[in-house]
Amino acid sequence: MRSTRPSGRLEHPSGADEDAGRARLGSQTLLRGLDVIDVVAEGPIKLGELAERLGLTRSTTHRLASALTARRYLSFVPHSGYSLGPKLLELGFRVRDELDLPRVAAPHLERLALLTEDTVHLGILDQGHVLYLDKVPGKRRINISSRIGELQPVTSTGLGKALILDLDEDAWIELFRTERTERRGEMSLQDWLERMRRYVRAGFAFDLEENEDQIRCIAAPIRDVAGRTIAAISV
């Protein structure tokens, strides 16, 4: 009859088990460190409150925060606690440089201007106006007065209308009424809304000499990976 008594020998984890355990521990530590940054991003915070917010012990929280401070992701000031550190600012500028919209868009604007021989613009919404980020002149002898860095109305420019295609009609109406003194012509609100509805169905918009005499353009939104409009381009 076989004995059911334990042999007294300890089962040691295999190398694979040890590697998996270390990986889980490392992932947990990384996630906790990111949680620390997320909480501190809301404003300066002292150790005790930080530990309470994270649901961790003071010693664990202090260890995580000290490591992040040593790497400059956090800063520590006595009496006020932890705040975001200069390393995050440096990374933010790097991201801005790497994802800078005008820089990324420039070769595409230049190619489009070359193919169409028309002036191409890139713009974004900025506090209820269109901000022109870039302009590539075309070869045609047409003088377009736009300048990089200037603000233009939303409701009378192709760029502006392309930028607001995803907004609801209440937002359109508010913009239309706000810009009444900046807009050329006597187009009624209802006529303008009907045009906007057609533009939404088409996915692009027109400027039919609404912003500048003898200047017409077609514009389309530029979307991010989530489908949100982040800019617009016009020809």
C-alpha positions in Angstrom: 0.0 0.0 0.0 1.4 3.4 -1.1 2.0 6.0 1.7 0.1 9.3 1.5 2.5 11.0 3.9 4.5 13.9 2.5 8.0 13.0 1.4 9.5 16.0 3.2 11.0 17.3 0.0 10.3 20.9 -1.0 9.2 21.6 -4.5 11.3 24.3 -6.0 9.8 26.5 -8.7 11.2 26.0 -12.2 13.2 28.7 -14.0 10.2 29.4 -16.2 8.0 29.9 -13.1 10.5 32.3 -11.6 10.7 34.3 -14.8 7.0 34.6 -15.0 6.8 35.7 -11.4 9.4 38.4 -11.9 7.6 39.6 -15.0 4.3 39.9 -13.1 6.0 41.7 -10.3 7.7 44.1 -12.7 4.5 44.8 -14.5 2.7 45.5 -11.2 5.5 47.9 -10.2 5.4 49.7 -13.5 1.6 50.1 -13.4 1.8 51.4 -9.8 4.4 53.9 -10.8 2.1 55.1 -13.6 -0.7 55.4 -11.1 1.5 57.6 -9.0 2.1 59.9 -11.9 -1.6 60.0 -12.7 -2.5 61.1 -9.2 0.3 63.6 -8.9 -0.7 65.1 -12.2 -3.9 66.4 -10.5 -1.8 68.7 -8.3 0.9 68.7 -5.6 0.2 66.0 -3.0 1.8 64.8 0.2 2.9 61.3 0.9 0.1 60.3 3.2 -2.6 61.5 0.9 -0.9 59.9 -2.1 -0.7 56.5 -0.3 -4.4 56.8 0.6 -5.4 57.7 -3.0 -3.5 54.7 -4.3 -4.6 52.3 -1.7 -1.0 51.4 -0.9 1.1 51.5 2.3 3.2 54.6 3.0 6.4 52.6 2.6 5.4 51.2 -0.8 4.3 54.6 -1.9 7.4 56.3 -0.7 9.6 53.7 -2.5 7.7 54.3 -5.8 7.7 58.1 -5.4 11.4 58.2 -4.5 12.3 56.1 -7.6 10.3 58.4 -9.8 11.9 61.5 -8.2 15.4 60.1 -8.7 14.6 59.7 -12.4 13.1 63.3 -12.5 9.6 62.1 -13.3 8.5 63.7 -10.0 9.8 66.6 -7.9 9.6 66.7 -4.2 9.3 69.9 -2.1 9.1 69.8 1.7 5.8 71.0 3.1 4.0 70.8 -0.3 4.8 67.2 -1.4 5.2 65.7 -4.8 4.6 67.3 -8.1 5.3 66.4 -11.7 9.0 66.6 -12.6 11.0 68.1 -15.4 11.5 64.8 -17.2 7.9 64.8 -18.2 8.2 68.3 -19.6 11.2 67.1 -21.7 9.2 64.1 -23.0 6.3 66.4 -23.8 8.5 68.6 -26.0 9.9 65.5 -27.7 6.4 64.2 -28.4 5.4 67.6 -29.8 8.4 67.7 -32.0 7.9 64.2 -33.3 4.2 64.6 -33.9 4.3 68.3 -35.0 1.4 68.6 -37.4 2.8 71.1 -39.8 6.0 69.1 -40.1 4.2 65.8 -40.7 1.8 67.4 -43.1 4.3 69.5 -45.1 5.3 66.9 -47.8 1.7 66.1 -48.4 0.8 69.8 -48.8 3.6 70.3 -51.2 2.7 67.3 -53.3 -0.9 68.4 -53.4 0.1 72.0 -54.4 2.3 70.5 -57.1 -0.4 68.3 -58.5 -3.2 70.9 -58.5 -1.0 74.0 -59.1 -3.3 75.6 -56.5 -2.6 77.1 -53.1 -2.9 74.6 -50.2 -3.7 75.5 -46.6 -3.5 73.6 -43.3 -5.5 74.9 -40.3 -7.0 74.1 -36.9 -9.7 75.4 -34.7 -8.4 77.9 -32.1 -10.9 79.6 -29.7 -13.7 79.8 -32.2 -11.6 80.8 -35.2 -9.5 79.1 -37.9 -5.8 79.3 -37.2 -3.7 78.9 -40.4 -0.7 76.6 -39.6 0.8 76.3 -43.1 0.4 77.6 -46.6 2.0 76.3 -49.8 1.5 78.7 -52.7 0.3 77.3 -56.1 1.7 78.1 -59.5 -1.5 79.9 -60.7 -1.4 83.7 -60.7 -4.1 84.0 -58.1 -3.4 86.3 -55.1 -4.7 84.7 -51.9 -4.3 87.0 -48.9 -4.1 84.3 -46.2 -1.0 84.2 -44.0 0.4 81.5 -41.7 -0.5 82.3 -38.1 -3.5 84.5 -38.8 -7.0 83.8 -37.6 -10.0 83.6 -40.0 -13.8 83.1 -39.5 -15.1 79.5 -39.2 -18.4 79.8 -41.0 -17.2 81.5 -44.2 -14.0 79.6 -44.9 -13.6 76.1 -46.4 -11.2 75.1 -43.6 -13.6 76.3 -40.9 -16.5 74.4 -42.3 -14.5 71.3 -42.7 -13.3 71.6 -39.1 -16.9 71.7 -37.7 -18.5 69.0 -39.8 -18.8 66.7 -36.7 -20.4 69.4 -34.5 -24.1 69.4 -33.8 -26.4 72.0 -35.4 -26.7 74.0 -32.2 -23.0 74.6 -32.3 -23.2 75.6 -35.9 -25.9 78.1 -35.2 -24.0 79.7 -32.3 -20.9 80.1 -34.5 -23.0 81.5 -37.4 -24.6 84.1 -35.2 -21.3 85.0 -33.4 -19.5 85.6 -36.7 -22.3 87.6 -38.3 -20.1 90.8 -38.4 -17.1 88.9 -39.8 -18.8 87.1 -42.7 -19.2 88.5 -46.2 -22.5 88.4 -48.0 -26.1 88.1 -46.9 -26.6 84.3 -46.7 -29.4 83.3 -44.3 -28.9 81.0 -41.5 -31.2 78.4 -43.1 -29.4 78.5 -46.4 -26.0 78.1 -44.6 -27.3 75.2 -42.5 -28.6 73.4 -45.6 -25.1 73.7 -47.2 -23.5 72.4 -44.0 -25.8 69.4 -44.1 -24.8 68.6 -47.7 -21.1 69.0 -46.7 -21.6 66.5 -43.8 -23.1 64.0 -46.2 -20.2 64.5 -48.7 -17.5 64.6 -46.1 -15.9 67.8 -47.4 -16.8 71.5 -47.6 -16.6 74.5 -50.0 -15.8 78.1 -49.7 -17.8 79.7 -52.6 -16.3 83.2 -52.5 -17.7 83.7 -49.0 -14.5 84.8 -47.5 -12.6 86.5 -50.3 -13.7 87.8 -53.7 -13.1 85.4 -56.7 -11.6 82.8 -54.4 -13.2 79.3 -54.1 -11.8 76.3 -52.4 -12.6 72.8 -51.3 -11.6 71.6 -47.8 -11.6 68.3 -45.9 -11.0 67.3 -42.3 -7.9 65.5 -41.1 -8.8 62.9 -38.5 -6.8 61.1 -35.8 -6.8 57.3 -35.2 -10.0 57.7 -33.2 -11.8 59.5 -36.0 -11.8 62.9 -34.3 -11.2 65.9 -36.5 -7.8 67.5 -35.5 -7.2 69.8 -38.5 -8.3 70.5 -42.0 -6.7 71.0 -45.4 -8.0 73.1 -48.3 -7.2 73.6 -52.0 
